[in-house]
Amino acid sequence: MSLSPEDIKKIAHLARLNLSDNDISMYTPQLSSILHFIEQLNSADTSQTEALAHPLDISQRLRLDTITEQDLREKFQRIAPRVEAGLYLVPKVIEEA
């Protein structure tokens, strides 16, 4: 997959990066080569490969599900700027397109 300078501008906008024209011309081939490498990895045949959770064939040690810390929720919510029904209220940060 090859990216165009327009694609780089869109990506930079989404990442909230202010790139100069020199930066865009530099990043275009670099990001294209990264995507090309990912395509190569995706084309590898992994049909005969078993998934691993751990390199050694052992059982995971489990700990007891017990409470080990004090419940400080009320203390923290008292100093929070806005709380409602036990939830922290925060300003909206997602822009609508």
C-alpha positions as a Markdown table, in Angstrom:
| # | Residue | x | y | z |
|---|---|---|---|---|
| 1 | Met | 0.0 | 0.0 | 0.0 |
| 2 | Ser | 1.4 | 3.3 | -1.0 |
| 3 | Leu | 0.4 | 6.6 | 0.7 |
| 4 | Ser | 0.0 | 9.9 | -1.0 |
| 5 | Pro | 0.9 | 13.2 | 0.5 |
| 6 | Glu | -2.8 | 13.9 | 0.9 |
| 7 | Asp | -3.1 | 10.7 | 3.0 |
| 8 | Ile | -0.2 | 11.9 | 5.2 |
| 9 | Lys | -2.0 | 15.3 | 5.7 |
| 10 | Lys | -5.2 | 13.4 | 6.8 |
| 11 | Ile | -3.3 | 11.2 | 9.2 |
| 12 | Ala | -1.4 | 14.3 | 10.6 |
| 13 | His | -4.8 | 16.1 | 11.1 |
| 14 | Leu | -6.2 | 13.1 | 12.9 |
| 15 | Ala | -3.1 | 12.9 | 15.1 |
| 16 | Arg | -3.3 | 16.7 | 15.7 |
| 17 | Leu | 0.2 | 17.1 | 14.2 |
| 18 | Asn | 1.2 | 20.3 | 12.4 |
| 19 | Leu | 3.5 | 19.0 | 9.6 |
| 20 | Ser | 5.4 | 21.2 | 7.1 |
| 21 | Asp | 5.6 | 20.3 | 3.4 |
| 22 | Asn | 9.1 | 19.0 | 4.0 |
| 23 | Asp | 7.9 | 16.8 | 6.8 |
| 24 | Ile | 5.1 | 15.4 | 4.6 |
| 25 | Ser | 7.5 | 14.6 | 1.7 |
| 26 | Met | 9.8 | 12.9 | 4.2 |
| 27 | Tyr | 7.1 | 10.9 | 6.0 |
| 28 | Thr | 5.3 | 9.7 | 2.8 |
| 29 | Pro | 7.8 | 7.1 | 1.7 |
| 30 | Gln | 8.6 | 6.1 | 5.3 |
| 31 | Leu | 5.0 | 5.4 | 6.2 |
| 32 | Ser | 4.5 | 3.7 | 2.9 |
| 33 | Ser | 7.4 | 1.3 | 3.6 |
| 34 | Ile | 6.0 | 0.5 | 7.0 |
| 35 | Leu | 2.7 | -0.4 | 5.5 |
| 36 | His | 4.4 | -2.4 | 2.9 |
| 37 | Phe | 6.3 | -4.4 | 5.6 |
| 38 | Ile | 3.0 | -5.0 | 7.4 |
| 39 | Glu | 1.5 | -6.4 | 4.2 |
| 40 | Gln | 4.5 | -8.7 | 3.9 |
| 41 | Leu | 3.9 | -9.9 | 7.5 |
| 42 | Asn | 0.2 | -10.5 | 6.8 |
| 43 | Ser | 1.0 | -12.6 | 3.7 |
| 44 | Ala | 3.0 | -15.1 | 5.8 |
| 45 | Asp | 1.3 | -18.5 | 6.1 |
| 46 | Thr | 0.4 | -19.1 | 9.7 |
| 47 | Ser | -2.2 | -21.8 | 9.2 |
| 48 | Gln | 0.1 | -24.5 | 10.7 |
| 49 | Thr | 1.1 | -22.3 | 13.7 |
| 50 | Glu | -0.5 | -22.8 | 17.1 |
| 51 | Ala | -1.3 | -19.8 | 19.1 |
| 52 | Leu | 0.7 | -19.4 | 22.3 |
| 53 | Ala | -0.2 | -17.7 | 25.5 |
| 54 | His | 3.1 | -18.5 | 27.0 |
| 55 | Pro | 6.4 | -20.0 | 25.6 |
| 56 | Leu | 6.4 | -22.7 | 28.3 |
| 57 | Asp | 3.6 | -25.3 | 28.6 |
| 58 | Ile | 2.7 | -24.5 | 32.2 |
| 59 | Ser | -0.4 | -23.5 | 34.1 |
| 60 | Gln | -0.9 | -19.9 | 35.1 |
| 61 | Arg | -0.6 | -19.3 | 38.9 |
| 62 | Leu | -3.8 | -17.7 | 40.1 |
| 63 | Arg | -4.1 | -15.5 | 43.2 |
| 64 | Leu | -7.0 | -15.3 | 45.5 |
| 65 | Asp | -9.7 | -12.7 | 44.5 |
| 66 | Thr | -9.5 | -10.7 | 47.7 |
| 67 | Ile | -9.7 | -7.0 | 48.4 |
| 68 | Thr | -6.2 | -5.7 | 49.4 |
| 69 | Glu | -6.8 | -1.9 | 49.3 |
| 70 | Gln | -9.1 | 0.4 | 51.2 |
| 71 | Asp | -12.2 | 1.8 | 49.5 |
| 72 | Leu | -11.3 | 5.5 | 49.1 |
| 73 | Arg | -14.0 | 6.3 | 46.5 |
| 74 | Glu | -15.8 | 8.7 | 48.7 |
| 75 | Lys | -12.7 | 10.5 | 49.6 |
| 76 | Phe | -11.6 | 11.0 | 46.0 |
| 77 | Gln | -15.1 | 12.0 | 44.9 |
| 78 | Arg | -15.3 | 14.7 | 47.5 |
| 79 | Ile | -12.4 | 16.5 | 45.9 |
| 80 | Ala | -13.5 | 15.9 | 42.3 |
| 81 | Pro | -14.8 | 18.9 | 40.4 |
| 82 | Arg | -18.1 | 17.2 | 39.3 |
| 83 | Val | -19.6 | 13.9 | 40.4 |
| 84 | Glu | -23.1 | 12.5 | 39.7 |
| 85 | Ala | -24.5 | 9.2 | 40.9 |
| 86 | Gly | -21.0 | 8.0 | 41.9 |
| 87 | Leu | -19.5 | 8.8 | 38.5 |
| 88 | Tyr | -16.9 | 11.5 | 37.6 |
| 89 | Leu | -18.2 | 14.0 | 35.1 |
| 90 | Val | -15.8 | 15.3 | 32.6 |
| 91 | Pro | -16.1 | 17.9 | 29.7 |
| 92 | Lys | -16.9 | 16.5 | 26.3 |
| 93 | Val | -13.6 | 16.2 | 24.3 |
| 94 | Ile | -14.8 | 14.4 | 21.1 |
| 95 | Glu | -15.4 | 16.7 | 18.2 |
| 96 | Glu | -18.3 | 15.9 | 15.9 |
| 97 | Ala | -17.5 | 15.9 | 12.2 |
